[in-house]
């Protein structure tokens, strides 16, 4: 079974599973296709984090393809341009938007090195065979779906970021691919043909990822960077290597939860679960006012600890043992029971514009991948067909902070591909796009399944709430009476107009060997079994 937010990508994964590919083969084919049909969410110019469990080899690891600051970066290079944090915490506003739009916004893309390592360790089908569906959609055309259209028309000026039409219009190739003659984005139902991307994927399929990091594609990327004052260099591309880690694990109500360690976002989910294990959540009632209070306070506590302590472990040593200790969880639970409120004026995180895949094969391999462009830079190197990431927007331009700029530094990312085990047996795979909302969505999906006994589809559809700032954001399906009761406790709330807000979890459960998939309805995807 495979689940993802794009139907074409799920279709690609199904084809690979039917051809005898492993779950990893299917995830990679799915991911390559996602980059074609959801070009503002992800692609070969992006970054990501993957968790895999392979019972055949006994391997269980996280592969980190998170991008790095180019070597030309310095801690103080943008301090004079700093204006403010984005009001929703997703990045920083600089004069001229140099960290968000254009060549200076690009970090070293890591996703293809991640895919290369993942296929070498866990693939069965030939590398080139994984590109067939993606190349087919790029050359033959794909139809713009409602969620893609919504992203293309997103205007984030209110938060301090540019409208997405500015990203689409940043290069002549972007204009030709994604804009109508009047300068507006193409509409839902229209077809995009991207023959340049088909050729680029074909080159990577036949030559391997070296063409991107040291070969012809690398030379084209670097030449475009040099022509437009970009930071990314040939040395940055050639020197990038993925990181391999043991998962960060905790036990929650007898089950083992495995998440990616820093600089990915598993520590936030793990700390929240450690605190919430001290409460009888079912006795509180699902999404009751008291349930919302307890869980929201837990979200704020973990968010504040992340802001204070977590960055790239190469630069900032994360105090994981302290954050996950019984004494820490006991103390935080006591504060929540006493009615104390934690202040979290703003939380930093990566962009909402991310995507995810979960897959299980017939041999028991389980894979969860989350990948992204960050905030898309708008940069399409002429004739290549793909957009490069704009992840410099994530770095704090003020020196001396966990997320500050430094050459080679990886920024904290909320991406949290997660696996759950009963003993040695995997029983759930789960991931979500959604920026700083990823952790709160993963948390609530886990609670919905593990505490409330929901199926995966029920769990990802249940109304969610979020507390990544001092304001508690509520799904429009949470009753107004509940909202008034939360307000009466002294909380400010904000009601979303959306029916399924706050990230978009997708996952699969494996209870007693029976696969049940779930796809968040706010995206256009599905879960498909083979």
N, C-alpha and C positions, 0 to 999 in steps of 0.2 A: 504494500500500500504506500502511496505517496500523496502528500498534501502540500499545496502552495497557493498563493493568492492570484495566480494567473492560470487560466484554463489551458492555454497553449503550452505553458511550461509543464503542467501536470501531464498533459498528453505526451510530451517528449519523454518524461520520466517513465510513463507506462510503456512506451515503445521499447525503451531500453530494458526494463524489467522483463518484458515478453521475449526479448532477444537473448535472455540469459545473463544480463548484466547484474552486478551486485547493487545493493542499495547505494553505494558510493557512486557507481557508474550512473545510476538513475539521477541522483542528486546533482551531479555535475552537468549532465545533459539538460536537466531542468534549469539549472542556474545559467548556463549559456543562453538558453531560450529566454529566460527572464530578462537578460540584458538586451535582447532584441525587442521584446514586446512591452517592456516597462522601462524605457530608457532613462527616465529621470530617477528611478529607484535604485538601479544597480547596473553593473556592466563590467567589462574587462578593465576599465579604468578605475575600479573601486577597491574595496577592502571588505574584510569579513572575518568571521570566527566560526569554527566548525567543531562539533563533538561527535566522536564515533565510538561505538562499542562493537567489537567483532569477536563473537564467541569461538570462531574457528581458530583464530590465532591467540585468543586470550588478551587481545589488545583493547585498551580503553584510554583514549587520549583526546586532548583538545589541540587543534592546529590553529594558530593565530596568524592571520594575514592582515592584521591591522596596519594601516599606513603609518609612515614616519615623516617627520619634518625634514625637508630637504637640507642638505649639508650647508647651504648658503644662509640658512636662517641664523639669526642671533636673538638673544633674549630681549634686547631693547629696540629691535628694528622698527616696531610699530607703536612704541609707547606714545610718541607725539601725535599719532593719528587716532588714538583711542578716544571714543566719545562716551560709550556706555555699554552695559550688557543688554542683550536683547531682552525684551520685557517678559518673554516666556522662558528665558534661561537657555535657549538653544543658540549659543554663540555670542559674538561680540560685534558691536557696531563700530566700524572704523571709517574715517574720512575716505571717500572715494570707493568704498566697498572693496578694497583691495584684497581682503581676506575671504571674500565671498564670490566675486565675479571676475573671471579672467585668469590669466596664466599665473599670477602670484598667489592664487587661491589653491593651487594644486599641490597635494602631498604625494609621496612616493606610493604608487598603487601596489597593493600587496596581494590582490585576490588571485591572480594567475599563478603566482608561486604557491599559494595555498592549494589551489586545484591540482597543480603538478604533483605536490607532495602527497595529497590525498589519493590521487589516482595510482601513483607508484606503490603506495602501501596497501590499498584496498580495492583497486579496480580489477576487472577481469577482461572486459572488452577492450579492443585496441583504442588508444587515445583518439584517433581520428574519427572513429565511429560515433563518438559522443557529440559531435558537432552537426550531424546530419539535420536534426530537426531545427536547430537554431539557424543554420545556413538556409534551410528551406523557407523559413518564415521571413528572413531578411531579404532573400532574392525574390520570393514569390509574393510577398506582401502580407501584412497583418492588419487587422481591424482595430481601430482605437476603441477601447472599452470605456465604460463610464468612469471607472476610477482613474484611468490614465488621463482622460479628458479633464477630470477634476484637478489632477496634479498640474496639468499644463496651464490651467486657468487660475491656479492658486496665487493670491496676492498677499504677501506677508509683510507689507509695509508697516502695518500696525505694530508688528513685533520688532521692527528695525531691520528687516531683511527685504530684499528686492522681490518684485513680482516675478513669477516664473517665466513669463513671456520675455523678460529681459535675458534670461538664460538661453531660451530658445533662439533669440535673435542675436546672440553674441558673436556668432560666426556665420559666414555665408552658407556653410554646410547645414547648420542648424536651421537657418531660414528656409532653405530648400526642402529639408526633410519634414519640418514640423509646423510651419506657418502657412496660412492661406495668403492669397494675394493682397488682402487688406491688412496684413500684419497680425491678425488674430490667430490663436492656435487652431490647428485642425480639430474637427468636431468628432464626437462619438459616431461611429459607423463609417468614417472615412478610412481609407487604406493607406498605409505607409509602406513604401518599397525602399529598401536600403541596400543597394547593391555594393556600395563601398564596404559596409559592415560585413556582408557576405564574403567579400574577398579577404577582408582582414581575418575573419574567423577561419576561412580556408587556409590562410597562411599559417595560423597558429596550429590548426589541425595537422598540417603536413610537416611543418618545421619545428613544432613544439614552442614552449613559452620563451625560449631563448631569443626568438625574433623580437619579442616585446621588450626584453630586458637588456639584450646586448647586440641584437641584429638589426635588420632593416627597419622594423617598426620603431625600435628604440632610437635609431638615428633620425627618423622623421619626427618623433615626439620631441627630441632634444633640439632639433633645428627650429621647430615651431616655438619652443620655449625661449630659445636665444633670440629669435626674431621679435618676440613680444615682451621681453623683460621678465620671463618666468624664473622661478627659483629652482625648479627641478633640473638635475644634471644627469649626464651619462653615468657618472659615478654613483649617484643615488639609485638609478635603475639597476646597474650591474651589481651593486652591493646588497640589494634587498634579499633577505632570507626570512622565511616564515619561522615562527617559534612553535615548539611542541611542548606541551605541559601535561602533567597529570591533572585531572579535573579537581576542582574545589568541591569537597563533599561534606555534607552534614546528614544527620538522621533526623527525620521529622515524623513523629508518631509511628516509629518502627520501620519506616521506609527510607532508603538511602537516596538523597537528592544530589545529583552531580551537575555542576555548573562550571562555566569557564572562569578561571582566576583572573585577577587584574592583569592588564588594564581593561579586560572585558567586564561585563556587569554582574557576574554571578554573585559577588560578595554582597550586593544589595539584596538580592532575593534570599540568599542564605541567612543573612542577619535578620531579615524580617521573619522568616520561618522560625528561627531560634526564639525570637521574642514571642511570637503568636502561639507557640507550643505551650506556653504558660497559661493559656486561656482555653476555656471550654467554648469554642466558637459556635458550635451547634446550639448550645443552650441560649445563646444570645439572639438567635434567629437570623436567617440569611438577609443581609442588607437592611437589618433593623437599624434604628438610630444609634443604639449602643454598639452594634457590630461595626457600623461605619466609623464611629468615634475611635474604637480600639484599633481597627486596622489602619485608619488614616493617621493616627498618632505614630503607629509603627512605621508607616511609610515615611513620615517626616523625620523620625529619628534616624532611620537608615540612610535617608537622603542627606541629612546633615553630616553624618559620619563619613559618607562617601566624599562629600565636598571637602571635608577637613583632612582626610587621611589618604585618599586613593588617587593615584596617578600611575605613570609608567614605573613599574618596580625597578627598572634600571636607574631611575632618578630619585624615586621616593619609595622607601621601604614600607609596604603596607602592613599595619599591625593586625594581621588576620586572626591570630590566636586570641588577642584581646577582644576584637569585635565579635568573635563567635563563642567566647567563653560563657560557661554557665553563669558566672557571677555578673557578667555584663548583661546577659539576657534577663536575669532575675531583677537586676536593678532597674532596667528599663521597663519591665513589666510592672514593677511596683510603682514607678512614676505614673504609668498609664492608669493603673487602678486608683491612684490617689487623685486623678483628674488633672494632673499637670499637662500643660500644653507646650509642645516644642515649637519654637519659631524657626521657620524655614522660608525666609523672604523670597528666595529664588534658588533654583537648582539648575546647574549646567548639565548639558547632555548633548548627544548627537541628534542629527536631524530625524524628523518623523519619516523621512522619505527613504525607506529601507524595505527589504523583503526577506522572506524566510522560506525554508523547505524542511519537511520532516519525511523520512522514508524508512521502511522496514522491508527486508527481503525474506525469501523463503528459507534462508539459511540462518536467520536470526540476527543478521547485521542490522544495527540501528544507527541512523545518521541524522543529525540536526544541524542545519546551516543557517546563519543569518548574514546577509551581505548588503552593501549600500554604496552609494556615491557620496555619502555625507550630505552636505548641501551642494548640489551640482554646480560645477564651476561655469558651465556654459561652453567650455572649450572643447571643440571638436577639431582635432588635427586634420588639416585638409586631406580629403580622400580616404580617411580611415573609417568614418561612419559611427564612431563611439564617442561618448562624452567622458571627459576626465572628472575625477572627484574634485570637490571644493572643500576638503576637510580642514584647510587652514582656518576656516571659520570656527572650528572647535577650540582652538588654542587661545588661552588667555594672553593678551598682549602685555599684561602687567607682569613683570618679573617676580620671582620668588614665591610663586604659587604652585600647587601640585599640577595644574594644567598649563603652566607657562610654556612659552616657546623655547625650544632648544634643538639643535641639530640632531637628527636621529631619534627624536623622542616620539613615542606613541601616546596619543591622547586617550584618556578614559573613554570607553564606549559602553553604552547601555546594552549592547547586543548580548543576549543570554540564551544561546541554544542549550536546552536542558534535557537531561534524561533522569528517569526515576526507576529505582530497582526495588524488588522484594528479594532480599538475600542477594544472590548472584544473578537473578533473572530480571531483565528489563521489562517494565510494565507501562512505560509512557515515554514518548518523545514529544518535545514541545519547543516552539520558538515563536517570535513575534517581531514585526517591525513596529516602530512607534517612538523612537527617541527616548527621552526620560520616562515616557509612559511604558516602555518595555517591561521594566521591573515590576511595576504595579499590576500590569496585565498578566504577566507570567505568574505572579503571586496569586492573584485571584483565580486564575484557571487551575492552578495546583490545589488551592483550597476547595474549589468547587468539585473537583474530582476526589481528592483524598479525604476531605472532611464531610462533604455533602453527598458523595456517591453519585455525582452526575456522570453521564456519558461525556465523551469529549465534545461532541457537537453541542450538547446542552451547556457544557462548561464554557465554551468560547462564545456562546450566544447570551449567557446570563448578563443582566445589567451590571456594569462596572462603575467604579468611582476612582478618583485619583487625588492624592495629596502630595504633589511634587513642589508645592509652594504652601504658604499659609492659607490659601483658599482651597476648599475641598470642591473639586469638580465632580459633577454628577451626570450620569446618563439621563437622557430625557425619559427613560422608562422607569426610573426610580420615582415613586409617588411624591407628589408635592407635600403631602402630610408628613412624610418621612423627612423631606428637606426642611420643613418648618421646625420639626423636632430637633434636627441637627443644629439649625440656627439658634434655637432656644438654649443650646448648650454653650453658646458663645462663639460659634464658628461662622465665618463668612463662606458662602457657597456660590457656585457658579454652575448654572444648568446648561448642558450642551444641547444644541438643537438636533444633534445626531442621535439616531436610535442605537448605534453600536460604536460609541466612541472609546478613546483611550487605548491606542495600539490595536493590533489585529492578530491575536494568537491563532496559530494553526498547529495541530498536533494529532497524534495517534496513541491510543491505548492498546495494550496487549494482554488484558486480563485472561488468564487461562488459555493463552495462545490464540484468542479470538481478536482480530484487528477491528478497531472502530476508529474512524477518522473524524476530524472536525475542522471546518474552515469558517473563520469569522465572516459573517454576512456583509460587513461593510466593504470588503474587497470583492474581487470578481472571481475568486478561485473556488477550489473544491478539493475533496479527498476522493481518490480513485483506487480501487483494489484490482488486483490481477489474479 
